[in-house]
Amino acid sequence: MADIVVKKGLFNGGSFILGSIPYFFMSFTNSFLMLLLCVALVGMGNNLWHPTAISTLSRQYPKQKGFVLSIHAMRANIGDAVAPLTIGVLLGFLSWKQVVVWNVIPGVAQPSGQ
């Protein structure tokens, strides 16, 4: 699907929104099934974003593909390392429902055009 789409920037923007808006709905639910559906939508957004991001980076930097993809992966690893600490600190001041709303901000703040 990611290879068929012509406007990859819009596709990336849509996948960011699909990966972040469910966090907003998580903050209102008390249902486990609704929470499960929201987490599945977040996963779908992540899985839609990565293939187009990698192909876009590879196309924009053909002579530095390895370097650019390693930077991309390194930033993801930093996020994976820092996120639990950040969430732990936020949970010291906010409820878990308020913390998941904070996950909406990066997703909707991303520029979608490329």
N, C-alpha and C positions, 0 to 999 in steps of 0.2 A: 504494500500500500504506500509506503514511504517513497518508493522509487517511481511510482506512477504519478504522484502529485507534482504539478508544475510549480506552484507557488509554495515552496518549502518554508518560507518565512511565516506565512499564514498558518500552515500546518503546524509548525513549531509553536506559534502563539496559541493555537487552539489546544494543542496537547498540554501546554502549561496551564491553561485555564481548566481543562479537564482534570488535570492532576492537582489543582489547588482548590477549586470551588467545593468539592466534597468535604474538605476540612471545615468549611463554614457550616455545612449541614450537620456534621458530626457534633457540633457544639449544641445543637438543639434536640438531639435524639436521646431517648432512654431505651431504645429498642436495639437489641443485639443484632438482629437481622439488618436493620437500617445501617448500623455501624459497619457491618460486614460488607454491605453494598457500597458504602462510601469508600471503604478501603480498597475494594476491587476497582472502583473508578479511578482512584489515585494511581493504582498499579497500571491501569490501562493508559493513563496519561503519560506515565513514565516510559512505558514500553512503546508508545507512539513517538515520543520525543527523541529518544536515543538514536534510532536509525537515521532519521533525517539530520540530526545534528552532526553525526559522524560523516555522513556523505557530503553535507554542506562544508564542513571543515576540510575534508579531503579535496573537494573541488576548488575551494578558495585558496588553498595552500598546497598545490601539487608537488612542489619541490621540497616542502618541509612537512610532509604528511606525518611522518613518524614523530617529529618533535611536537607538532600541534596536537596530535592525538594523545601524546603522553602528558601534555599540559592539561588537556581536557580530563583525562583519567585522574591525574594528580589532584585537580580541584575537586573532583567527585570524592576522592579518598579523604581529603581534608574535611569536606562537608560531613562525611560519614563519621569522622573522628570527633569533630567539634559539636555536631548536633546533639548527641546524648548529654554532653556537659551543659550546653546551652538550655536544653529542655529541662534538665535537672534544676538549674538555677531558676528558671522561670516558674517551675512547679513549687519552688519555695515561696513565691509571692502570689501566684495565680492558681486558679483551678485548672484541671486538665482540659476542660471545655474552653476556657479562655486561651490556653496555650495552643490548641489546635487551630483557633481562629488566626493566630499569628502566622500559620503556614499558608494562609491565603495571600498574604502580602507579596512574597517573592513571585508567586505564580502570575498574579494579575499585573505586576509592575514590569514584567519583562517586555522589551520591545519585540513586536512580532514581524516587522518588515525587514527583509534582507535584500 
